[in-house]
Every structure is written in structure tokens, then in C-alpha cells.
Amino acid sequence: MGAQAAPLVMIVIFLPFVVAFSVYAIYHEVMEHPKALSVTKSALAGIGCLILVILSFAGVDYFRRRISGVTQYTFGHMASHYICLIRLQFTGRRMRNKLESDTIELREVQSRLILQRLRRNQSTIYGRDYNFKIMKTVEDFTKQHPLTRYSHYQSYLEQIVEGQENVLNVDSTVLLAITSGASGHSNMLPVLSHERTLHYRFGYAIVWRILHDNFSELKRLRKILRFAYVPRTKTIACGIPVGQQQPNVEYTLQMLSTPTKAFKITDDYSLLYIHLLFGLRDPNIGLIESGFASVLYTAMRALRNHWHDLVHDIETGTINCDIKLDTNLRKHLESLLFPDLNRASFLREEFDRGFDGIVSRIWPDLQCVLTVDSGSNDIYGRILKQHEFQGIIFYSALYSATEGLLGINLDPLSHNRHYLLIPRTVFYEFIPLEQSDEEQPSTLLLDEVEDGKDYELVVSNQSGLYRYRFGDVVRVVGFHNHCPLIEFLYRQGQFLNVRGEKTSEKAFYSALIHSARNWHGIKIIDYCCVESAVLEQVSNKSDLIDLPYYTVFLELENGHLICASQLDEIDKTLCKEFFVYETFRKKNNIAPMKVFIVKPGTFSEFRQFLRDTADISLNLYKTPRVLRRIDTVQFMLDHVDIRMHSL
């Protein structure tokens, strides 16, 4: 632990004895006044003994959990890590038990949740407009309040922006959160402070309980390499910040390999470099974490491109001068580094061996990766598992959105991404998928859904969205006690729909992956699609107006070329796997899809383009699978590799 930690270790060892001596002295002082302080005497003696026991146990437990030979962190820092870990374990155990009981008393929990929120907000502008006061039962609520979409709330959000209080919620809005815009456009939704607490207690804390139950090494004081970034926000006239939600970093800062003050860095690339630098110097990393697999993919690309600089910095105990850092912050971060020739030499040898399987070689005690690798992030998860993360378990722990925390994955060892819906965070309703085209269809409650059926999910959340249709389509895949387990299928805004066929992201991606299996080792880096009607607004080609069709933009690994007949397999496979699309193709109502190969690095540049033009934080970035914006379509057309595309 280093010489500077030795005095602190001695304090921890002898602190229980100091406390015991103090209690003994107080005891004898009290003994001189037995009549007046007899109760106090007993109380102090009891408290002293309790403190002695607690501190003794904590000291023993700390040394049991610590990693021997660690020199990168001070004792004080590791003691803070220990306290944070114990708090997280305690909260996780308590919340896991509460979740278990909630899934048994499902209807009661859901009913109590929505009725309490209606009562609490009945005096708001919205509550008066929709007469919350007369809604006494769940049936009253579902009959008297309409199903809503984002446009329903725009006038109320305008009032919030203008500084009006008590609009949607009696509690103050702490953030106007901008959604990721993966479905084609970004929305602005209110966020309350209590929502962040819910996300920690019923999300992250329970996840840690699950991790501890499955990976015993994570009970030890191993650091987390977390790729999290500072969201860009701006404060509007009413004093409310506007931007994307901050991930739950503050609760676990002392458990991270990245120093706390580094989270003041607003430049994403600079912070990414610091994440990698401080992570690489620690060989005992136990967990790697990122919001989405796409974020982790970006980090691995940066590692491939800049490992020479990173190893040099570890070798010299400095930070590359090209990294944009405030002078004082740079001095602080460099004060935490020291030249580590052995670690630098080891890393250099491993990187020279290649990047396939690199993660388990440089962090041999890594237990798993905590990231979302389902839905639109599946393609990034596949690439990472095939290369840098060979043999590493990926745990897609949470199903959440800007609208709220929705589900938790109880089985980190399973390849399935099944989420238990959390009864205490939002009020759920379900629209049978065959009725989702209706404006006001009937809905089912959480305990009324059927196994194997697909539904559009409807939520009433903490911040003032009621019976809100945000577009997620899920499949019920089983039950835990009485509560449904679901699989996320797609978001409705990501349809390809030129003739009413509604090809989902899941259906298209399945056809794409199955087609690529016959491409003789050529791998897909990323993709997106656009409908011909949108393409016509950019292209002047006359042949675009004959029949509608899909256009696909593909980036292949290492800029490989591929013949047109192989690309045509995507259209044929989609016909085989999705009979609705096949029907329209056979009737000649939809023309064959066109596939364009884009230049290497296009989707990395596209990520930066979207962050610059839509102000999207790297934390929440998702590649839009269906392009709706004209500028994004033009971007892709400008990056087409002229050597090969199917026409």
C-alpha cells in the first residue's frame, strides 16, 4: 500500500483500543456521580462496546477484502472504497428483498403507486385539467385519462420552460432531459431528483447484489473501469438545466479507477483517454462498465489507436500534452501517477501480440462487463466479444429509458436478455400489438399479460407523464412470481415502412446477420437504413420515384469489398424471415433494397457528427437504425465507397 499509508493503517488498528480506553475513562467519571448519571453510565458503556465491536469487525473485514500489493491508491482512498462498497451491498440486499416481495404483491404495489401519485399531484395545473381529484381507483384512471404521446405534453413543458411551477408535478424539476433521438427525433422530458434515487436503489444497488451473488471476487476491493462522460447541459432562463441525464456516478465514485476530479473534464475524448490511462495502470480491475456497448466499442477503438501514448504515460508517470486539461487538473492527475516501468513493459508486450483477447490478458481478474448489448447495441456486443473481450461475460443489467427505470436482468450468466419489470418505479400498461395502430386502444395491467405475447409498453412515471406511449415493443417471456419477464423487441420509430409492412429493427437486423454468415469471414462494423421517400429529398436520381424500397448503408471491417450478389442476399433473407415484406416484394409493390458500402471509419465520424449537430452525449449515443433527418442521409451518401455498392 506504500509508506504513506502505514500511519493510517496503524490508526485503524489501534482506533478500537483508543475508543475502549475513552469509554473506560468516561465510565469511571460517571461512577463518581452514581445517583445522577446511572442511566448515562450504562448507555455510554453500551455504546462504547458497540463501537468497539463495529470498528473491530470493519478493520478485519477491510483487510480481508483488500488486494495485496496494490500501490496505485492511498489507504484513505481504499477505505472510502470499502465504505462505499459496504453501503452498496447493504442497500442492494434490502432493495432485492423489497423487489422480491413487490413481485408477489404486484397489483397492490402498482395500485398504491399510481393512486399516491395522482393524489400528490391533484393540485398541479395538469392534475386540475384532468380532474385527478375524482380518480379513486386504477379503473377510474385508465377510463378517464387518455393514452398520451409526447405532443400531449408540449404546452405543459412550455410552461415549465417559462418558469411556471406546479405544472406537471408538485416537486421541482431538476433537469429537462433530452432523449437520445434514436427513433428519429429528440424529446425534452422533466426529471425529478427522486427519480435518480429510485434508479440507484432499484437499479444499480440491486445489480450489485446480483453481481456479488455470482462473482465473489467483486466483494473484494477491486476497481471499476467505468466509461462515463459528463453530459453537455445548458441552463435556461428559468434556472433549469437542459441536457441528457447524468449516469449514476456519484454513488460509486470511490470505487472507480478514474480519479473523482477527472469527471470535471467536459471534452469526451480527453476524459476517455484518462479513463484508459488510469484503468490500464491498475492490473486488478474487477469490472468494466459502460452505458451501452457502443460506448465500449468507441473506447476499444481509442485503445487500438493510442496505446503507444498510453503506455508511454504509464512508463513516465505523466499525461500526454495533447490531452486537453485544465492546468490545475493536469497537475492533480499527474500527482496521482508515478513511473511504472514494469506495468508499461508488460502492456507493451501484450499490445504487440495483438488485440484479440487483450482484455483478459491485461486484466486477468476481470469478472464481467456491465453494459447494454441488446437491441441496437447487439452488433457492437458481437464485435467486442469476437475480438477484445473474448471469453468475457457481458451482463446487460438494466432496461431503462429517459422515461424511467423499467426492468432488471436477474441472471448475469444467461445469454438471454430478459428483464423483470420493476413494480415500484413506474405504473405499467400494455397494448396488444395488433391494437397498437389505434389511438385509444384498451390496455392490460401488469398482472394481466400473457406469456409469449407482444405488447406496446405504456408507462405513467414519477415526473408527470401519464399513460405515456413512448414506443417500446416488448415480448413477455415468462414470470418471476407474478411479475412478467420481458424481452425488448424494438422501438416503433425505428420501423422501415414504405407500404404499411412495418419491418422492425429486430426483423431487419436478424436478416442482416444471417446474410453475413455467408460472406466468408467479412464482418459488419455498423449499419443504418433509409426509406426511399426520404432519400428522394436528397438525391435527384429519377429512378428513385418508381417503386418504394429500402436503402442500406453498411460499413465492413477493414474496408473489405464484397460483390453485389452477396449484398443482394440481405433482401432475399428478409423475404424468407418476414412474410409481410415477402408478400409486398412478390406483388412488386416494393422494389429490391439497395445496399451501399461506406468508407472505413464512416460510423465513427457519424457518431461525432450527431454529437455536434444534435448535442448528444457519448453516454447515451445510439446509432439511429432508420434515418429520418435529411442531413444524416446526406452524410451517408457523401461517405459511400465508390468502389462497390449494389445498384
N, C-alpha and C positions, 0 to 999 in steps of 0.2 A: 504493500500500500504506500510505501515511501516514508522517508524520515519525518516529513511534515505532519503525517497522520498519527505518529506514535503518541504524542501528548493527548490527542483526542481519544485514542484507544484507552489510554490509562484512565482518563476521566470516566469513560463509560464503565470500565471495570470496577473502579472504586466508588462511583456515584452511589450505588445501593448502600455501601458501608457508611458513606457520609450522611445519607438520609437516615439510616438507622441510628447513628450517633446523635443526630439532631433530635429525632423523636425521643431518644432516651433522656436527653437533657431536658426537653420540654416536660417529659413525664415526671422527672424529679422536681421541676419547678412547680408543677401542679400539685405534687404531693404535699407541698408546704401549706396549701390552702384547700384542704380536702372538702370542707363544707361548701364552699362557694363554687368550686370547679370540679366537682366529682364527675359530672356528666362529660364535661370537656376533656377530662383526663382520659376517660375510656374512648371517647371519639377520636382524639388525637393518636392514641396508641393504635387503634384500629386502622386509621388512615395511614399511619406510618408503616404498619405491617403490610398493608395492601400495596402501597407504593413500592416497598422493598420487593415484594413478590413480582409485581408487574415489571419493574426495571430489571430484575434478575432474569426473568423469563425472556424479556426483549433482548437483553445482551446475549444470552445463549442462542436465541433464535437468529439474531443478526449474524453471528459468526457461523452458524450452521448454513445459512443461505448465501453467504458471500462467496465470491470466486477467488480462489487463491492465486497470487501472483499478479493481480490487477494493479497496474501502475498509472493508468490513464486518468484516474479520478481521485479526488481527495476523499478522506474519510467522511468529512462533513457532507459532501455530495452524495456519497453512498448511503449515509444514514438517512438523508432526505428521501432517497430512492426507496429505502426499506419502509419508511413511514408511509409513503405513497402506495407501495405495493400492499401493505397490510390493510390500509384503508380501502383499497380497491377490492381486495379479497373479501373483506367483511361486507362491504356494500353488495358485491356480486352474489355472495351466499344468501343474503337477506332478500335481494330482489329476485333471485332464481326461485326461492321458496314462494315468494308472492306471485310470481308468474305461474307457478305450478297450480296454486290454489285458484288463481283467476281463470285458468283454462277449465277448471271444474265448475266454477260458479259463473259460467260465461254470460248468460242472459242478465243476471243480476248486476254484474260488473258493468256491462255495456249500457244497461238501462240507467244505472246510477250515474255513469259518466256523462251521458248526453243530457239528462234532466238537470244535473247540477250546473252544467254549462249554460243551459237555457235560463235557469233561474238567475245565475250570476250576471248574465248579460241582458236581462229583460229590460233594463233601463237605458241601454245603449240606443243610438239612433236606429241601428239595424233591428235591434230587438223590439223597438216600438213599431217600426214599419211592418214587421212580420208577426207582431202580436204574440211574442214569446210567453207573455203572462198567462195566456189561456191554454198553453200546451202543458198538460199534466202527465201524459203518458208517451211512450215511444210511438204508439199508434197515432196519437194526436200530431206528433212531429212529422211523421212520414206522410200523413194525409194532408196536412195544412201547409207544410213548407215545400216549395217546388224543388226538383232537382236543378242544380245550377252548373254553369260553366264560368269561365273567367270573366266574360263580358258582363255578367250579372253583378260583379263587384266593382266595376271600374269607377262608377260615380262615388262609391264609398271610399275607394282608395284615393281618389282626387281630394276628398275632404281631409283625409289623413295627411296627404302631402301638403295641404294648405294650413296644417297645424291644428285642425279640429280634433278634440279629444272625445272619448266615449262614443266612437263611431261604430266599430265592429266589436270592440272588447272594452271592458272596464279597465283592464290592465294596460299599461303603457306599451306601445310598440317600440322595441329596441332596435329593430332593423327592418328595412324594406328589402327583402331578399329577391335578387334577380335569378330566375331559374336558368338552367343550363342551355335551354333553347334547342335541345336535341330533336324536338318534334317540329321544328321549323321556325319558331319564334319564341322570344323570351317573355315571361310574365314577371310582374312585381307583386310579391306576396308579403303580408305582415308577419313578423316573427316576435314572439314574446320571450322574456328571459326564462320563464318556466319551461318552455319547450326544450331549451338546452339542457336543463336539469333532467327532464324526462329522458332525453337522448342518452345522457350519461348513465342514469340509474337503470333504465330498462333496456339499454343498448350495450354500451361499452362495458359496464360493470358485469353484466351477465355474460358477455362474450369472454371476459377474463376468467370468470368462474368456469366456463366450459373449457377454455384453454388449459387451466390448471388441472382439471379433471382428466384431460387427455395427454398433456405434455408436462410431466413432472419437473423437467428442467426449468420451466418458466416460473416455478415457485422460487427459484434462486435469483440472485441479483444480476441477471443478465440484461443488458441494454436492448432497447428497441431502436432499430433504424427506421425512422418514420419519414416518408417523403410527403411533407405537408408544406403548404405555401401560404403566404399572407394574402388574403383576398384584397382586391382593389375596391375601395369604398370611397364615396364622396358624401359629405353631409349637406343636405338640402336646407332651405330657409327655415323650416320648422324645427330643425335640430336633429332629425332622424337620419342616421347613416343609410345609404343605399348601396347595395353591392351583393356579393354572393356570401353564403353562410360560412362562418369560420368553423373549421373542424374542431372536434373536442380535443384540443391540445393542452389546454390549461390544467386539466385534472392530472395529467401524467407527465408534465414537463421534466421532472427529476428522473424519470425512467428512460429518457431518450438519450441516444448517443450525441445528438446535436445539442450544443450549449443553449441555454434558455435565451440569452440575449441575441442569438442568431435569428430568432423569429421577429426581430425588428427589421430584417432585410426585406425590402419590398420588390427587389428585382428577382424574378423567378430563377433565372439561370444562376445568379450568384448564390442564392440560397440552395439550389440543387448541388452546386459544387461543394458548399460547406457540409451539406448532408453527407455527400460521398466521402469527403475528406475525413470527417470525424468518425464516420462509420467504418471506413477502411482501416483506420489505425487501431480499432478495437477487434481483436480476433475472437472475442467471446460473445458476439451478438447472438441473441436468442430468438429474435422475432424481427421480421421485416414487414412494414405496414405502409399501405398507400390507399387512398380512397378508391381508386379504380386501377385495374390492370393496365390501362392506357398510360397512367401516370408512371407506373413502374417501368413500362416499356420505354418511355422517354428517358428515365433515369439510366437504364441499361445502355441506351444508345449514347448517352453522355459519357458513361464509364468507358465504353469502347473507344470513343474519340479522344478522351482526355486522361487516360490512365497514366500516361507518362508524366504529365504535370502533377497529378495527384500523388504519385509515388515519390516524385522529387520533393514535394512539400512535406510528406511524412519523413523523408530522409533528412531534411534540413530543419524541420520544425517551424516552417514559415507558410504563408499563404500567397499563392501566385499573385503577382502585382497587377495582372489584368482583370482580376475579380473586383467588381465594383463594391467597395465597402467604405463606410464612414471611417475616418482616421482613428477615432477613439475605439470604435467597434473592432477594427482590424487589430489594434494593439491588445484589446481584451482577448480576442480569439487566439491570437498568437501566443499570449501568455499561458494559454491552456495547452499549448503544443510543446513538444520537446523533440529533438532529433532522435529518431528511432531507426537506426541503421538495419537492425535485424528484421524488423517488420517490413521495411522498404525492400530489402533484398528478397525476402520471401514472396512478396506481392509481385515483384518484377519477374521472378521466375515463373510464377503461376500465370500471369498475363501472357508471357511469351509462349506458354504451352497452348494458348487458345482460350476461347470464351465458352465453349460448350462445357457445361458443368462447373463453371467458375465459382458460382455462389457457394456450393458445398465445400469447395476446396479452400476458399479464403475465410469462410465462416463455418468451420466443421461442426459447431454446436447449434447451428440454426435449426429451430424446431419446425417452423412453418412460415408461410407468407399470409398475412391478413389483408385481403383485398377483394374487391368485387370483380369476378371474372366470368360473370354470367351476362346474358343479354348481348348488348352491343359490344361488351368487353371480352366476349368469348374468344374472338380472333387474336387479341393481344395475349390472353392467357395461354392459348395454344402455342404461340411463338415462343413465349418465355419458358414454358415447360420443355419445349423441344431443344432449347439452347442453354441459356444461362442457368436456369433453375431445374435442370434435370434431376429427377428423384425427390424434389422438394414438394411437400404438401401445400396446396393452396386452399385457404379457408375463406370462402365468401360468406361472411358472418351476418351482415345486415341487409335488409331490404328497406330502403328509406328513400325519401324524396324531399324536396323543399317543403312539400305539404305536411310532412311529418315522418316520424319513425313508425314503420309498419310491421316489419317482421324480423325474426331472428332464426338463424340456422342452428339447430341443436346438435348437429353431427358434423364436426370438422373433418372427420376421416372419410366421409362419403363423397363420391364423385357427383352425386346429385345435388342440385342447388334448390333445396326445399326449405321454405321459411314458415315458421309458426307465426301466425298473425298475433300481435300483442294486444290483448283486450283493453289495456288501461291507457293507451296513448291516443287513439282516435276511435270514433264511432264508425263502424263499417256497415255498408250496404252493398248488395251485389245485383247487377243487372244481367240476366241470362243473355249470352252473347247474341242469340238470334233476335233479341229485342233491342239491341243497342242502337239501332238506327232510329228508334222512336225518341221524341223529345222528352216525354214524361212517362217512361215505362214503369211498371210495377217493379219493386225490388224485394230481395230476400235479406234477412238478417244473418248475423254471423253463425248462428246455430241452425240455420235453415238450408244451407248449401249442400250439394250432393257431391260425393266422391266421383272424380273423373269428368266433371262438367267444367266448361269455360265460362268466365264471367268478366264483365267490365266492373272494375272496382270503384266504389263511391265512398268518400270519406267526409266526416264532419270533424274538424280538428280544433286544436286549442286556440288558434289565433283568430278565429271568426269566419272560417269557410264552412258552410253548412250544405250537406248533401251535394258535395262538390265532385263533378265528373272531370278528373284530371287525365283520363285517357289510358290508364294501365289496364291491360287484359291479363288475367291470371287463370290458372287451372288448379282446381282442388285435387290434391294427390293423396290425401289421407287425413287423419285426425290425430291430435295429441290430446288425450282425454276427450273433451267435447269440442275442442277448438281446431279449426281447419289448418292443415298444412297446404301451402300453395307453391306453385311454380310460376315465376314471371314468364309470360309469353312475349308480349310486345307492347309498345305504346302506340295508340291509334294514329297519332300524327305521322308515324313512320310507315304508313301504308304506301304501296305503289298501287295506283288506282286510275287507270285510263279509260276503263269501260264498265266500272262497277264491280270488278273482280276482287279488289281489296287483297292484294298479295301482301302478307305481313312480313316484317323484317325477319322473323323466325323462319318462315317458309322459304324466303329468298336465300337467306344465309345457309340453310340446310342444303339447298340445291347447289350453291356455290362451292361449299366444302366437299360435297360428294363428287362434283365435277373435277375438282382439283386433285382428287386422288389418282386420276388417270393422266396427270401431267408430268409424270416421270421425275418426281423429286422437286419440281418447281413449286415454290411456296408463295402464298399470298401474304403480303405485308398489310394491306388495308384496302378498303373499297368504299364506294358510295354510288348512289343511283340518282337519276332524274327522269321525270316523265317528259315525253316528247313535247307536250304543250308548254312546259316551262322552257325547254330547250329552244323552242321556236322563237322565244323572245330575245334570245341571244344570237342564234345562228340565222343566216339569211339563205340557207340552202333550201331550194324549192322542194326537195324530196322529203322534207320533214313534215309536210302537211297531208300526205296521202293517207296513211293509217297511223293511229297512235301506237307507241311502242315504248319500251324501257331503254334507257341508255345507262351503261355501267362504266365506271371509271375504276380501273384496277392498278394497284402498284404491286409488282412482283419482286421477290427477293433478288438482290444483286443486279437489278436491271435486266433480268433474263428476257429473252424474246420467246414468243410462243405462237404457233401457227393458228390461222383463223379457224380451222376445223375444230381445234381443241377448245377455243373460246366459244364456238357455237354449241358445245356440249352443255353450257350453262342453261341455254334456252330449252334444250331437249330434256335436261334433267328436271327443270322446273315443271315442264309439262307432265313428266312422269309422276312427280311428287305432289302436284297441286292440280287437282282435276278441274277446278274452275278456270284457271289460266289455260289449261289444255283445251277446254271447250271453246274459249274465245279464239285461241290460235287455230283450231281446226275449222272454225266458221270463217276464218280470215277476217275477224274483227279487230285483231291485234297483230301487228307486224312482228317479225323476229326482232329480238333485242339486239342492240348494237353495243359492242364492248370495246372500249378504248383503254390501251395500256398507257399509263402516265409515267413520267420520268422518275428515276430513283430519287427519293427524298421529298417527293411531292406532298405526301401527307404530313410530314414534319413541318414543311413550310405552310401547309394548310392550317395546321394547329396554331401556328404563330399568327397567320392571317386572321383567323377567327378571334383570337385573343386580343388582337389590335383593333379590329373593327367592331366586335361585339362586347369587348371588355370582359371576357370570360376568364376566370381564374383557372390555373392549371389543376387545382384541387378537383374541380367539377367538370373538367373538359371531357366531352364525349363526341366522337366523330359522328356528325349527322349522317345517317344512312340514306336518307332521302332529301335531296337538296330542294329547297323552296325559294331561296334568295337568288336573285339574278347575279349578284356579284360573286357568289360562290360557284355558280355554274360557269361563269366566265373564267374564274380562276382555274377550274379544272380543264376547260378547253385550252387555255393558254399553256398548260403543262402536259398536254398529250405528247407522247413519244411518237414522232412522225415515222419511226422505223416500222411500227407494227400497230394496227388496230383492225378490227373486223368491220367491214362496211358492205 
